[in-house]
């Protein structure tokens, strides 16, 4: 943690004073850090889910690595699968499988789920935990659910009352204020062939700007995001810029694209909703990047309850494997993926009458500790399951924070096509402290200087 963040963390209690118009009673907020974790999850364990003991807050004893040159090593190197779920024995685990996992087991001949001991590893810095508790008192939704008021920095709704708040918790999950990464995406065909596409992306996350005191200070910009395609050569130099709104009803997301062949920057209103995701070979939509992003307004949202599900978790083998070992026909190499039993909140989004979207229904599973999506089912207009999403994450414990290192979209209506996105194992490590980034770089007139082949 930088000296700046240390100062901010120590001063947090003085800066963020609960206001009189509390969003939950103080007695409810006081449960955070007690019978509820800092993030509103159940502290107690039950069955396969252990009690929460704080997560991994720093590199574990005996783990030494340079975060500037290395990805975090597996903190659980001795763990072995407790059992393996296949199409043949999936009936034994019926209640703990998502509908998406059931579909993958039934339809993909090489898909299996190696289930490990459940490790509740996720956490965030102490100042983010303090902000989250304050948000329980001051953060609110706008009447239409399209914006967040009052809160800042941490999870906006740790004590959650509805599905829209759940979706906002995912959208505003903790990311450091300025960050940079390199990642790769592979649209994989049924025979296992693929063309790897590589990017560098950068973000300034206003929601976690230590200078900001409340949501209203952000001028309605949740974050500014840049994506620069760097390979293959025929695609290199294409740049996308997004200014993500905190309240889409006040002003929708603003986006621009730069094409080096045309040498022009243009507004890009199609980088939203169900328009095809950039370089996904039509296997994903713009609002499926990071699991789900953007406006909530085309759907009616409802809660589906909390239950124990077997989901991707602590995927350090994926983080530290070569792409050639990871990407296989039909599915990611299931000898390298890791699944665990965790409590998840399930929410459902159904398309409103008169609205248009490729996905008429979305069922999303939110991990109680991350307050972020770990899996989802996407249904077509006829009600059929079309695509299954899996988000494999790890705790970058030197920050600390959990973040996805592989975003998978499986097309269960085709014969083995899938999208392996946000892969980072062969790329340079994340820079979670990219203080050199300036807001001037995230302006439309800067794209031409960035998009150079």
Secondary structure by P-SEA (a helix, b strand, c coil): ccaaaaaaaaacccccccccccccccccccccccccccccccccccccccccccccccccccccccccccccccccccccccccccccccccccccccaaaaaaaacccccccccccccccccccaaaaaaaaaaaccbbbcccccccccccccccccccccaaaaaaaaaaccccccccccbbbbbcccccbbbbbbbbbbbbccccccccccccccccccbbbbbbbccccccccbbbbbbcccccccccbbbbbbbcccccccccccccccccccccccccccccccccccccccccccccbbbbbbccccccccccccccccccccccccccbbbbbbbbbbbbbbbcccccccccbbbbbbcccccccccbbbbcccccccbbbbbbbbbccccbbbbbcbbbbbcccccbbbbbccccccccccccccccccccccccccccccccc
